[in-house]
Amino acid sequence: KKHLSLSEYGIKVKGVLKKFPTEEDFYQFLGMDWIPPELREDTGEIEAASSHKLPHLVKLNDIKGDIHLHSDFPIEPSHDPGANSFEEIIAKAKTLDYEYIGLSDHSPGYSTHSRQQIIELIKKRTDAIEKLRSKHQEIKLLNLLEIDILANGALSVPDEGLKILNGAIAGVHSSHRQDRKTMTKRILTACQSPYVQVISHPTGRKLQEREAYEVDWREVFEECLKTKTILEVNAWPNRLDLPDVLVKEATKVGVKLIINTDSHEVSQMDNMRFGVAVARRGWASAKDIVNTLPWLEFKKWFSYD
């Protein structure tokens, strides 16, 4: 229709080779918006570019904070303690110009601690975080825990302990081979807790190590919308979870996401770029990612006065 031909040498207009100094100029010549490289997967990007409906993809400098950070605080976690102190994590966050962070160690082991022991450890940790808030007023600190979603859907911390926190990140850390119906119900039950704001590494996959578990994601997305539960895009390089395909499906129906590093050592906080890359491949805009919000808007997702 336009008398154009395309080959490995470029594009010809009525037989004359036409050259372009930039990709943007090339796309503009075709009447299309420039397509970011991450979207060039033949999943509708050509049609969207032609109709000028491509999303404005989230960027690394849109990120205002990271709330999945593990420390060495002696809360006697169920597994995988962090290597650094709260102070060291805060110092690193300041170099990244973050407005806020979440201190979110694994909860105390539920099989090795009594209910009261878990609550007392949470209180002790909360006192330590409160003191840091007074000392570091230029960065906001969320008092969180990453808690386990147990095989029956119960949470590894009693409600009395969860009430002390600003919120909780809930994740599956055991019984990964449950059937689709059971695993789906397990995640739905966690979403229904008023104390859970985020589901961590939602598919459970570990690249080259463990496949994602079977879940009815349509049901999960519907429950997230009902309960205002956020799904994590975990930036840890062997997780990258939610994967890009599910990022696209989730944001299409309005589910909100958060990009976290799941850092267990402060240098890993630089991994945020990997999570942003996954979100971009999933067509996510800044409006889809809650930790692009400034503090006063972001804190509304949590129990923070």
KEGUPA-170553 format. One record per residue: residue number from 0; x, y, z of N, C-alpha, C in turn. Coordinates in nm, 3 decimals. Example, Ala and Ser with C-alpha at 12.3 -4.5 7.8 and 13.67 -1.06 7.14 Angstrom:
2
  num      npx      npy      npz     capx     capy     capz      cpx      cpy      cpz
    0    1.319   -0.569    0.780    1.230   -0.450    0.780    1.320   -0.330    0.780
    1    1.285   -0.225    0.708    1.367   -0.106    0.714    1.290    0.003    0.787
END
This chain:
305
  num      npx      npy      npz     capx     capy     capz      cpx      cpy      cpz
    0    0.081   -0.121    0.000    0.000    0.000    0.000    0.085    0.126    0.000
    1    0.199    0.120    0.068    0.284    0.239    0.078    0.405    0.232   -0.016
    2    0.408    0.129   -0.101    0.519    0.111   -0.194    0.653    0.098   -0.121
    3    0.651    0.025   -0.009    0.771    0.003    0.070    0.812   -0.143    0.060
    4    0.942   -0.168    0.070    0.993   -0.305    0.078    1.101   -0.309    0.184
    5    1.107   -0.421    0.255    1.199   -0.434    0.368    1.291   -0.553    0.345
    6    1.421   -0.533    0.370    1.519   -0.641    0.359    1.623   -0.621    0.469
    7    1.725   -0.710    0.469    1.831   -0.696    0.570    1.911   -0.568    0.552
    8    1.899   -0.504    0.437    1.973   -0.380    0.412    1.898   -0.256    0.459
    9    1.770   -0.270    0.481    1.691   -0.156    0.523    1.558   -0.152    0.451
   10    1.502   -0.035    0.445    1.371   -0.019    0.383    1.384    0.065    0.256
   11    1.314    0.024    0.154    1.317    0.095    0.027    1.182    0.161   -0.001
   12    1.189    0.283   -0.050    1.070    0.357   -0.091    1.074    0.367   -0.243
   13    0.982    0.294   -0.309    0.979    0.290   -0.455    1.116    0.255   -0.513
   14    1.180    0.156   -0.447    1.308    0.106   -0.497    1.430    0.181   -0.447
   15    1.412    0.291   -0.377    1.525    0.370   -0.328    1.546    0.342   -0.180
   16    1.669    0.298   -0.144    1.700    0.266   -0.004    1.697    0.393    0.081
   17    1.625    0.387    0.190    1.615    0.502    0.279    1.685    0.469    0.410
   18    1.765    0.562    0.459    1.840    0.541    0.582    1.788    0.635    0.692
   19    1.801    0.588    0.816    1.751    0.663    0.931    1.860    0.672    1.037
   20    1.881    0.789    1.095    1.986    0.803    1.197    1.954    0.733    1.328
   21    1.826    0.715    1.360    1.787    0.652    1.486    1.670    0.558    1.463
   22    1.651    0.466    1.559    1.535    0.377    1.554    1.406    0.457    1.562
   23    1.406    0.560    1.646    1.286    0.642    1.661    1.243    0.702    1.527
   24    1.341    0.747    1.448    1.309    0.803    1.317    1.249    0.698    1.223
   25    1.303    0.577    1.233    1.254    0.467    1.150    1.107    0.437    1.181
   26    1.078    0.422    1.312    0.940    0.393    1.351    0.846    0.507    1.314
   27    0.894    0.629    1.332    0.812    0.746    1.298    0.778    0.748    1.150
   28    0.875    0.710    1.067    0.852    0.706    0.923    0.739    0.609    0.889
   29    0.731    0.501    0.966    0.627    0.401    0.944    0.494    0.438    1.010
   30    0.491    0.553    1.078    0.369    0.595    1.144    0.344    0.524    1.275
   31    0.453    0.474    1.337    0.442    0.397    1.461    0.518    0.466    1.573
   32    0.477    0.437    1.697    0.558    0.476    1.812    0.679    0.383    1.819
   33    0.788    0.435    1.873    0.907    0.352    1.895    0.873    0.241    1.995
   34    0.913    0.118    1.964    0.885    0.004    2.051    1.009   -0.027    2.134
   35    1.002   -0.016    2.266    1.116   -0.052    2.350    1.160   -0.196    2.324
   36    1.290   -0.223    2.327    1.339   -0.358    2.297    1.273   -0.468    2.379
   37    1.240   -0.439    2.506    1.181   -0.541    2.592    1.047   -0.592    2.541
   38    0.980   -0.511    2.461    0.846   -0.548    2.414    0.846   -0.618    2.279
   39    0.961   -0.634    2.219    0.967   -0.688    2.082    0.960   -0.841    2.084
   40    0.842   -0.891    2.119    0.821   -1.035    2.136    0.702   -1.085    2.054
   41    0.648   -1.002    1.966    0.530   -1.037    1.887    0.413   -1.075    1.977
   42    0.387   -0.990    2.075    0.273   -1.012    2.165    0.176   -0.894    2.160
   43    0.169   -0.831    2.043    0.075   -0.721    2.027    0.138   -0.584    2.023
   44    0.271   -0.580    2.034    0.337   -0.450    2.040    0.331   -0.373    1.907
   45    0.329   -0.444    1.795    0.324   -0.375    1.665    0.189   -0.306    1.648
   46    0.083   -0.377    1.682   -0.050   -0.317    1.673   -0.063   -0.198    1.769
   47   -0.009   -0.215    1.891   -0.017   -0.106    1.989    0.063    0.015    1.944
   48    0.180   -0.010    1.885    0.263    0.102    1.836    0.196    0.172    1.719
   49    0.129    0.095    1.636    0.062    0.153    1.519   -0.058    0.239    1.559
   50   -0.122    0.200    1.670   -0.239    0.277    1.716   -0.203    0.372    1.830
   51   -0.072    0.386    1.856   -0.020    0.478    1.958   -0.077    0.447    2.097
   52   -0.076    0.317    2.129   -0.128    0.274    2.259   -0.026    0.196    2.340
   53    0.102    0.212    2.309    0.205    0.147    2.391    0.209    0.210    2.530
   54    0.234    0.130    2.633    0.244    0.188    2.768    0.375    0.264    2.786
   55    0.375    0.357    2.880    0.499    0.423    2.921    0.561    0.334    3.029
   56    0.662    0.258    2.993    0.715    0.155    3.082    0.782    0.214    3.206
   57    0.768    0.140    3.317    0.834    0.180    3.441    0.985    0.187    3.421
   58    1.050    0.279    3.490    1.195    0.295    3.483    1.256    0.279    3.622
   59    1.384    0.247    3.626    1.452    0.227    3.753    1.442    0.351    3.841
   60    1.455    0.468    3.782    1.451    0.589    3.866    1.309    0.627    3.910
   61    1.209    0.547    3.871    1.074    0.565    3.924    1.060    0.505    4.064
   62    1.149    0.413    4.099    1.136    0.337    4.223    1.172    0.424    4.343
   63    1.080    0.429    4.441    1.099    0.515    4.559    1.142    0.438    4.683
   64    1.139    0.304    4.677    1.175    0.227    4.796    1.172    0.078    4.769
   65    1.225    0.004    4.865    1.236   -0.142    4.857    1.192   -0.195    4.993
   66    1.093   -0.282    4.996    1.040   -0.323    5.127    1.061   -0.471    5.159
   67    1.144   -0.539    5.082    1.172   -0.680    5.112    1.322   -0.692    5.139
   68    1.359   -0.661    5.263    1.500   -0.654    5.302    1.520   -0.731    5.432
   69    1.614   -0.824    5.430    1.641   -0.909    5.546    1.766   -0.860    5.620
   70    1.759   -0.860    5.752    1.869   -0.810    5.835    1.925   -0.922    5.923
   71    2.025   -0.885    6.004    2.081   -0.982    6.098    2.022   -0.966    6.238
   72    1.910   -0.893    6.248    1.849   -0.875    6.380    1.815   -1.013    6.439
   73    1.844   -1.034    6.568    1.826   -1.168    6.627    1.680   -1.200    6.661
   74    1.599   -1.209    6.557    1.459   -1.246    6.577    1.441   -1.397    6.570
   75    1.553   -1.470    6.553    1.552   -1.616    6.543    1.463   -1.661    6.427
   76    1.497   -1.615    6.305    1.411   -1.641    6.189    1.402   -1.789    6.155
   77    1.294   -1.824    6.088    1.272   -1.963    6.049    1.381   -2.013    5.955
   78    1.437   -1.922    5.874    1.544   -1.958    5.781    1.605   -1.831    5.723
   79    1.722   -1.845    5.665    1.788   -1.741    5.584    1.789   -1.602    5.646
   80    1.864   -1.583    5.756    1.878   -1.446    5.809    1.962   -1.361    5.715
   81    1.948   -1.230    5.728    2.030   -1.139    5.651    2.169   -1.126    5.711
   82    2.258   -1.059    5.639    2.397   -1.046    5.682    2.430   -0.910    5.743
   83    2.338   -0.814    5.731    2.369   -0.677    5.771    2.271   -0.624    5.875
   84    2.318   -0.523    5.949    2.236   -0.461    6.052    2.133   -0.367    5.989
   85    2.034   -0.329    6.069    1.938   -0.228    6.025    2.010   -0.102    5.978
   86    2.109   -0.059    6.057    2.182    0.064    6.026    2.251    0.054    5.890
   87    2.310   -0.060    5.861    2.378   -0.077    5.732    2.279   -0.077    5.616
   88    2.163   -0.136    5.638    2.059   -0.136    5.534    2.010    0.007    5.509
   89    1.988    0.081    5.616    1.942    0.220    5.603    2.046    0.303    5.528
   90    2.173    0.284    5.562    2.280    0.359    5.495    2.281    0.330    5.345
   91    2.265    0.204    5.309    2.261    0.168    5.167    2.139    0.230    5.099
   92    2.025    0.226    5.165    1.903    0.283    5.107    1.919    0.432    5.080
   93    1.991    0.501    5.167    2.014    0.644    5.147    2.098    0.669    5.022
   94    2.194    0.581    4.994    2.274    0.599    4.872    2.190    0.579    4.746
   95    2.080    0.506    4.760    1.989    0.483    4.647    1.879    0.589    4.639
   96    1.886    0.686    4.730    1.788    0.796    4.734    1.645    0.747    4.755
   97    1.631    0.641    4.834    1.497    0.590    4.862    1.426    0.678    4.964
   98    1.296    0.692    4.948    1.213    0.763    5.046    1.176    0.672    5.162
   99    1.170    0.542    5.136    1.125    0.448    5.238    1.181    0.309    5.210
  100    1.189    0.230    5.317    1.225    0.088    5.303    1.139    0.007    5.399
  101    1.131   -0.122    5.374    1.065   -0.213    5.465    1.167   -0.311    5.521
  102    1.175   -0.318    5.651    1.262   -0.415    5.718    1.178   -0.540    5.740
  103    1.210   -0.646    5.669    1.116   -0.759    5.658    1.187   -0.893    5.672
  104    1.241   -0.916    5.790    1.305   -1.045    5.817    1.203   -1.158    5.813
  105    1.254   -1.279    5.794    1.166   -1.395    5.811    1.119   -1.400    5.955
  106    0.997   -1.444    5.974    0.941   -1.453    6.109    1.011   -1.564    6.187
  107    1.002   -1.561    6.320    1.059   -1.669    6.401    1.001   -1.804    6.360
  108    1.082   -1.907    6.370    1.036   -2.040    6.331    0.914   -2.083    6.412
  109    0.805   -2.111    6.342    0.680   -2.144    6.412    0.686   -2.281    6.477
  110    0.774   -2.369    6.427    0.783   -2.503    6.485    0.882   -2.509    6.601
  111    0.959   -2.403    6.620    1.060   -2.402    6.726    1.032   -2.297    6.833
  112    0.926   -2.220    6.816    0.891   -2.116    6.912    0.743   -2.127    6.950
  113    0.715   -2.095    7.074    0.575   -2.089    7.117    0.512   -1.961    7.065
  114    0.382   -1.955    7.071    0.309   -1.836    7.030    0.361   -1.712    7.104
  115    0.377   -1.726    7.235    0.421   -1.612    7.315    0.565   -1.572    7.283
  116    0.650   -1.669    7.257    0.789   -1.638    7.220    0.794   -1.558    7.089
  117    0.712   -1.596    6.993    0.708   -1.523    6.865    0.665   -1.379    6.888
  118    0.563   -1.360    6.969    0.513   -1.224    6.996    0.619   -1.141    7.067
  119    0.688   -1.198    7.163    0.791   -1.124    7.237    0.907   -1.085    7.147
  120    0.946   -1.173    7.057    1.054   -1.140    6.963    1.012   -1.027    6.869
  121    0.887   -1.029    6.827    0.837   -0.922    6.740    0.837   -0.789    6.815
  122    0.796   -0.791    6.942    0.796   -0.668    7.023    0.938   -0.613    7.039
  123    1.032   -0.702    7.065    1.171   -0.660    7.082    1.224   -0.594    6.954
  124    1.193   -0.654    6.842    1.238   -0.600    6.714    1.168   -0.467    6.684
  125    1.041   -0.459    6.716    0.965   -0.335    6.695    1.025   -0.220    6.775
  126    1.066   -0.246    6.898    1.129   -0.142    6.981    1.257   -0.091    6.914
  127    1.335   -0.183    6.858    1.460   -0.144    6.791    1.431   -0.056    6.669
  128    1.329   -0.090    6.593    1.294   -0.012    6.474    1.241    0.126    6.512
  129    1.164    0.133    6.620    1.112    0.263    6.666    1.226    0.359    6.701
  130    1.330    0.308    6.763    1.446    0.392    6.797    1.514    0.443    6.670
  131    1.521    0.360    6.569    1.584    0.400    6.443    1.501    0.505    6.370
  132    1.370    0.499    6.385    1.284    0.599    6.321    1.315    0.739    6.373
  133    1.341    0.749    6.501    1.374    0.879    6.558    1.510    0.928    6.510
  134    1.600    0.835    6.489    1.736    0.870    6.449    1.746    0.902    6.301
  135    1.665    0.836    6.218    1.674    0.850    6.072    1.540    0.901    6.017
  136    1.506    1.022    6.050    1.375    1.076    6.011    1.365    1.108    5.862
  137    1.480    1.114    5.795    1.478    1.149    5.652    1.438    1.032    5.563
  138    1.432    0.911    5.620    1.386    0.794    5.545    1.284    0.720    5.631
  139    1.175    0.680    5.570    1.068    0.615    5.644    1.093    0.465    5.652
  140    1.069    0.409    5.769    1.096    0.267    5.794    0.965    0.193    5.821
  141    0.937    0.092    5.743    0.822    0.005    5.768    0.867   -0.116    5.848
  142    0.794   -0.144    5.954    0.820   -0.259    6.038    0.739   -0.376    5.984
  143    0.805   -0.460    5.904    0.739   -0.571    5.836    0.806   -0.703    5.873
  144    0.742   -0.812    5.840    0.804   -0.944    5.842    0.763   -1.017    5.715
  145    0.851   -1.105    5.668    0.810   -1.200    5.566    0.767   -1.326    5.640
  146    0.640   -1.357    5.631    0.585   -1.470    5.705    0.555   -1.584    5.609
  147    0.549   -1.704    5.665    0.524   -1.823    5.584    0.373   -1.847    5.568
  148    0.335   -1.883    5.445    0.201   -1.937    5.422    0.214   -2.088    5.438
  149    0.160   -2.141    5.546    0.177   -2.283    5.576    0.094   -2.368    5.479
  150    0.117   -2.498    5.484    0.055   -2.589    5.387   -0.098   -2.582    5.389
  151   -0.155   -2.549    5.505   -0.302   -2.541    5.515   -0.355   -2.400    5.493
  152   -0.267   -2.307    5.455   -0.309   -2.169    5.430   -0.297   -2.079    5.551
  153   -0.271   -2.138    5.668   -0.252   -2.057    5.788   -0.121   -1.980    5.778
  154   -0.110   -1.875    5.858    0.011   -1.794    5.859    0.099   -1.833    5.978
  155    0.229   -1.814    5.963    0.324   -1.862    6.063    0.335   -1.770    6.185
  156    0.264   -1.659    6.184    0.264   -1.565    6.297    0.119   -1.544    6.341
  157    0.091   -1.552    6.471   -0.047   -1.530    6.518   -0.090   -1.386    6.496
  158   -0.221   -1.366    6.487   -0.274   -1.231    6.463   -0.225   -1.131    6.566
  159   -0.210   -1.175    6.690   -0.163   -1.084    6.796   -0.025   -1.027    6.763
  160    0.058   -1.109    6.699    0.190   -1.061    6.658    0.183   -0.975    6.534
  161    0.097   -1.012    6.440    0.084   -0.936    6.316    0.030   -0.796    6.341
  162   -0.054   -0.781    6.445   -0.112   -0.650    6.477   -0.005   -0.548    6.517
  163    0.108   -0.596    6.565    0.215   -0.507    6.609    0.286   -0.443    6.491
  164    0.284   -0.511    6.378    0.360   -0.469    6.260    0.286   -0.363    6.178
  165    0.359   -0.303    6.086    0.295   -0.216    5.986    0.233   -0.297    5.873
  166    0.270   -0.424    5.866    0.216   -0.510    5.763    0.300   -0.635    5.749
  167    0.261   -0.721    5.656    0.332   -0.847    5.637    0.341   -0.881    5.489
  168    0.453   -0.942    5.455    0.474   -1.002    5.323    0.462   -1.152    5.344
  169    0.371   -1.216    5.275    0.347   -1.359    5.295    0.394   -1.437    5.174
  170    0.464   -1.547    5.200    0.515   -1.628    5.090    0.513   -1.776    5.122
  171    0.508   -1.856    5.017    0.517   -2.002    5.029    0.664   -2.040    5.035
  172    0.702   -2.110    5.142    0.842   -2.152    5.158    0.854   -2.302    5.183
  173    0.743   -2.375    5.169    0.745   -2.519    5.192    0.628   -2.582    5.117
  174    0.629   -2.716    5.109    0.520   -2.790    5.042    0.489   -2.731    4.905
  175    0.593   -2.720    4.821    0.579   -2.656    4.690    0.507   -2.743    4.587
  176    0.488   -2.871    4.616    0.432   -2.961    4.516    0.285   -2.992    4.538
  177    0.216   -2.910    4.609    0.073   -2.931    4.625    0.002   -2.916    4.491
  178   -0.116   -2.978    4.479   -0.189   -2.969    4.352   -0.244   -2.828    4.331
  179   -0.288   -2.803    4.210   -0.333   -2.669    4.169   -0.442   -2.613    4.261
  180   -0.542   -2.693    4.290   -0.654   -2.647    4.372   -0.608   -2.612    4.513
  181   -0.524   -2.697    4.571   -0.477   -2.675    4.708   -0.386   -2.553    4.716
  182   -0.294   -2.540    4.621   -0.202   -2.426    4.623   -0.277   -2.295    4.599
  183   -0.374   -2.299    4.509   -0.453   -2.178    4.484   -0.526   -2.135    4.611
  184   -0.592   -2.229    4.677   -0.665   -2.198    4.800   -0.570   -2.146    4.907
  185   -0.452   -2.200    4.911   -0.350   -2.159    5.009   -0.315   -2.010    4.992
  186   -0.294   -1.969    4.867   -0.259   -1.829    4.840   -0.380   -1.739    4.863
  187   -0.499   -1.785    4.822   -0.620   -1.705    4.844   -0.642   -1.679    4.992
  188   -0.618   -1.780    5.075   -0.636   -1.765    5.219   -0.543   -1.659    5.275
  189   -0.420   -1.656    5.227   -0.325   -1.553    5.272   -0.371   -1.415    5.229
  190   -0.421   -1.403    5.106   -0.471   -1.274    5.057   -0.585   -1.222    5.144
  191   -0.662   -1.314    5.201   -0.780   -1.275    5.278   -0.746   -1.227    5.419
  192   -0.622   -1.244    5.462   -0.583   -1.193    5.593   -0.574   -1.041    5.591
  193   -0.635   -0.973    5.687   -0.626   -0.826    5.690   -0.486   -0.776    5.723
  194   -0.398   -0.866    5.763   -0.263   -0.825    5.802   -0.160   -0.847    5.692
  195   -0.201   -0.906    5.581   -0.109   -0.933    5.470   -0.134   -0.832    5.358
  196   -0.029   -0.761    5.319   -0.040   -0.665    5.209    0.025   -0.715    5.080
  197    0.123   -0.804    5.092    0.202   -0.845    4.976    0.220   -0.997    4.975
  198    0.210   -1.056    4.857    0.247   -1.197    4.838    0.384   -1.199    4.770
  199    0.481   -1.259    4.837    0.618   -1.259    4.784    0.640   -1.373    4.685
  200    0.734   -1.350    4.591    0.770   -1.447    4.485    0.654   -1.543    4.457
  201    0.548   -1.492    4.394    0.420   -1.564    4.391    0.418   -1.700    4.323
  202    0.501   -1.724    4.222    0.495   -1.855    4.155    0.586   -1.958    4.219
  203    0.678   -1.911    4.305    0.769   -2.002    4.372    0.881   -2.057    4.287
  204    0.892   -2.011    4.164    0.995   -2.068    4.076    1.135   -2.024    4.119
  205    1.232   -2.110    4.095    1.374   -2.075    4.104    1.438   -2.120    3.974
  206    1.491   -2.028    3.900    1.541   -2.058    3.767    1.648   -2.166    3.771
  207    1.633   -2.265    3.684    1.724   -2.380    3.672    1.729   -2.464    3.800
  208    1.631   -2.446    3.886    1.629   -2.523    4.011    1.491   -2.579    4.043
  209    1.387   -2.496    4.031    1.253   -2.541    4.068    1.149   -2.475    3.978
  210    1.058   -2.555    3.927    0.950   -2.503    3.843    0.848   -2.427    3.928
  211    0.776   -2.339    3.865    0.666   -2.270    3.932    0.560   -2.372    3.972
  212    0.493   -2.346    4.085    0.385   -2.437    4.121    0.258   -2.403    4.045
  213    0.167   -2.498    4.041    0.041   -2.483    3.968   -0.056   -2.398    4.049
  214   -0.104   -2.290    3.987   -0.197   -2.199    4.054   -0.299   -2.149    3.952
  215   -0.422   -2.129    3.996   -0.523   -2.065    3.912   -0.506   -1.914    3.928
  216   -0.430   -1.855    3.839   -0.397   -1.713    3.854   -0.517   -1.622    3.835
  217   -0.615   -1.664    3.758   -0.735   -1.583    3.744   -0.803   -1.564    3.879
  218   -0.812   -1.674    3.956   -0.871   -1.665    4.089   -0.788   -1.577    4.181
  219   -0.656   -1.593    4.174   -0.568   -1.512    4.259   -0.581   -1.364    4.226
  220   -0.583   -1.332    4.098   -0.596   -1.191    4.058   -0.728   -1.133    4.109
  221   -0.835   -1.211    4.097   -0.966   -1.163    4.145   -0.962   -1.137    4.295
  222   -0.896   -1.225    4.369   -0.888   -1.208    4.514   -0.801   -1.089    4.551
  223   -0.693   -1.068    4.476   -0.608   -0.952    4.501   -0.686   -0.822    4.482
  224   -0.770   -0.818    4.381   -0.852   -0.699    4.358   -0.952   -0.678    4.471
  225   -1.011   -0.787    4.520   -1.109   -0.777    4.629   -1.043   -0.731    4.759
  226   -0.926   -0.785    4.788   -0.862   -0.763    4.918   -0.753   -0.656    4.913
  227   -0.730   -0.600    4.795   -0.624   -0.500    4.776   -0.487   -0.557    4.817
  228   -0.464   -0.679    4.775   -0.336   -0.744    4.799   -0.243   -0.720    4.681
  229   -0.118   -0.693    4.711   -0.017   -0.661    4.610    0.065   -0.786    4.579
  230    0.094   -0.810    4.453    0.182   -0.919    4.414    0.323   -0.866    4.390
  231    0.419   -0.940    4.436    0.559   -0.898    4.424    0.620   -0.939    4.291
  232    0.702   -0.851    4.236    0.797   -0.888    4.132    0.931   -0.896    4.204
  233    0.974   -1.017    4.233    1.095   -1.040    4.311    1.216   -1.030    4.219
  234    1.306   -0.937    4.250    1.418   -0.906    4.162    1.540   -0.995    4.183
  235    1.530   -1.089    4.277    1.642   -1.181    4.299    1.671   -1.255    4.168
  236    1.796   -1.256    4.120    1.824   -1.306    3.984    1.778   -1.448    3.955
  237    1.772   -1.535    4.056    1.726   -1.671    4.025    1.576   -1.690    4.050
  238    1.507   -1.580    4.079    1.361   -1.585    4.093    1.291   -1.508    3.980
  239    1.311   -1.376    3.975    1.243   -1.292    3.875    1.095   -1.331    3.867
  240    1.028   -1.311    3.979    0.897   -1.370    4.003    0.807   -1.268    4.074
  241    0.701   -1.226    4.011    0.625   -1.273    3.898    0.705   -1.268    3.768
  242    0.688   -1.368    3.683    0.745   -1.361    3.548    0.671   -1.259    3.463
  243    0.735   -1.219    3.354    0.678   -1.113    3.270    0.539   -1.145    3.215
  244    0.514   -1.270    3.179    0.383   -1.307    3.123    0.272   -1.281    3.225
  245    0.298   -1.317    3.352    0.197   -1.294    3.455    0.190   -1.147    3.496
  246    0.301   -1.076    3.485    0.298   -0.931    3.508    0.197   -0.867    3.413
  247    0.205   -0.907    3.287    0.114   -0.849    3.187   -0.031   -0.885    3.216
  248   -0.055   -1.012    3.253   -0.191   -1.055    3.281   -0.247   -0.984    3.405
  249   -0.162   -0.970    3.507   -0.207   -0.908    3.632   -0.241   -0.761    3.612
  250   -0.152   -0.688    3.548   -0.176   -0.544    3.531   -0.293   -0.518    3.436
  251   -0.315   -0.610    3.344   -0.426   -0.592    3.249   -0.560   -0.587    3.321
  252   -0.572   -0.661    3.432   -0.698   -0.662    3.507   -0.695   -0.568    3.627
  253   -0.584   -0.497    3.645   -0.579   -0.394    3.750   -0.512   -0.434    3.879
  254   -0.450   -0.552    3.885   -0.378   -0.593    4.005   -0.253   -0.507    4.021
  255   -0.227   -0.461    4.142   -0.108   -0.381    4.169    0.011   -0.471    4.204
  256    0.128   -0.425    4.163    0.253   -0.499    4.185    0.350   -0.414    4.265
  257    0.450   -0.480    4.323    0.560   -0.411    4.390    0.689   -0.481    4.350
  258    0.792   -0.405    4.319    0.921   -0.462    4.282    1.013   -0.455    4.404
  259    1.057   -0.571    4.452    1.145   -0.579    4.568    1.268   -0.662    4.535
  260    1.375   -0.641    4.613    1.498   -0.716    4.585    1.513   -0.842    4.668
  261    1.438   -0.855    4.779    1.454   -0.974    4.865    1.600   -0.987    4.909
  262    1.660   -0.874    4.942    1.804   -0.872    4.973    1.833   -0.936    5.108
  263    1.939   -1.016    5.111    1.990   -1.073    5.235    2.129   -1.017    5.266
  264    2.175   -0.925    5.181    2.304   -0.856    5.200    2.292   -0.725    5.123
  265    2.351   -0.617    5.178    2.319   -0.485    5.123    2.357   -0.467    4.976
  266    2.460   -0.534    4.929    2.497   -0.518    4.788    2.386   -0.569    4.695
  267    2.304   -0.660    4.746    2.195   -0.716    4.665    2.083   -0.615    4.642
  268    2.083   -0.505    4.715    1.982   -0.402    4.692    1.999   -0.338    4.555
  269    2.116   -0.357    4.494    2.138   -0.308    4.357    2.067   -0.394    4.253
  270    2.011   -0.506    4.295    1.941   -0.595    4.201    1.806   -0.540    4.156
  271    1.766   -0.427    4.209    1.636   -0.371    4.172    1.620   -0.362    4.020
  272    1.728   -0.337    3.951    1.720   -0.320    3.805    1.668   -0.446    3.736
  273    1.696   -0.563    3.793    1.648   -0.687    3.732    1.495   -0.698    3.744
  274    1.443   -0.659    3.859    1.298   -0.660    3.875    1.229   -0.561    3.785
  275    1.291   -0.443    3.769    1.235   -0.343    3.678    1.234   -0.397    3.535
  276    1.339   -0.468    3.497    1.346   -0.525    3.362    1.233   -0.624    3.339
  277    1.203   -0.707    3.438    1.092   -0.803    3.426    0.959   -0.729    3.412
  278    0.940   -0.628    3.495    0.816   -0.550    3.488    0.800   -0.484    3.352
  279    0.909   -0.433    3.298    0.903   -0.370    3.165    0.866   -0.472    3.058
  280    0.923   -0.591    3.065    0.887   -0.695    2.967    0.740   -0.733    2.979
  281    0.684   -0.712    3.097    0.542   -0.739    3.118    0.453   -0.619    3.093
  282    0.506   -0.518    3.023    0.428   -0.400    2.983    0.384   -0.314    3.101
  283    0.452   -0.323    3.215    0.409   -0.249    3.333    0.452   -0.103    3.328
  284    0.361   -0.016    3.364    0.388    0.127    3.378    0.412    0.159    3.526
  285    0.460    0.279    3.552    0.481    0.320    3.691    0.351    0.313    3.770
  286    0.239    0.341    3.707    0.110    0.339    3.777    0.072    0.199    3.824
  287    0.133    0.096    3.766    0.104   -0.042    3.806    0.187   -0.087    3.927
  288    0.292   -0.012    3.959    0.391   -0.052    4.059    0.379    0.040    4.180
  289    0.338   -0.014    4.295    0.308    0.073    4.409    0.431    0.142    4.466
  290    0.550    0.080    4.455    0.667    0.148    4.512    0.730    0.250    4.418
  291    0.650    0.297    4.322    0.683    0.420    4.250    0.611    0.539    4.314
  292    0.525    0.510    4.411    0.448    0.616    4.477    0.534    0.689    4.579
  293    0.513    0.819    4.597    0.579    0.890    4.707    0.526    0.839    4.840
  294    0.601    0.862    4.946    0.571    0.804    5.076    0.427    0.828    5.122
  295    0.379    0.950    5.113    0.246    0.979    5.166    0.137    0.899    5.098
  296    0.157    0.864    4.971    0.062    0.777    4.901    0.090    0.630    4.929
  297    0.217    0.595    4.932    0.256    0.455    4.950    0.211    0.401    5.086
  298    0.225    0.481    5.191    0.197    0.431    5.326    0.051    0.393    5.345
  299   -0.037    0.441    5.257   -0.179    0.409    5.268   -0.207    0.260    5.246
  300   -0.112    0.191    5.186   -0.128    0.047    5.165   -0.099   -0.033    5.292
  301   -0.044    0.035    5.394    0.001   -0.035    5.514   -0.063    0.027    5.639
  302   -0.045   -0.039    5.751   -0.095    0.013    5.879    0.012    0.102    5.940
  303    0.014    0.225    5.894    0.118    0.318    5.937    0.053    0.452    5.969
  304    0.065    0.495    6.096    0.006    0.623    6.137    0.103    0.739    6.110
END
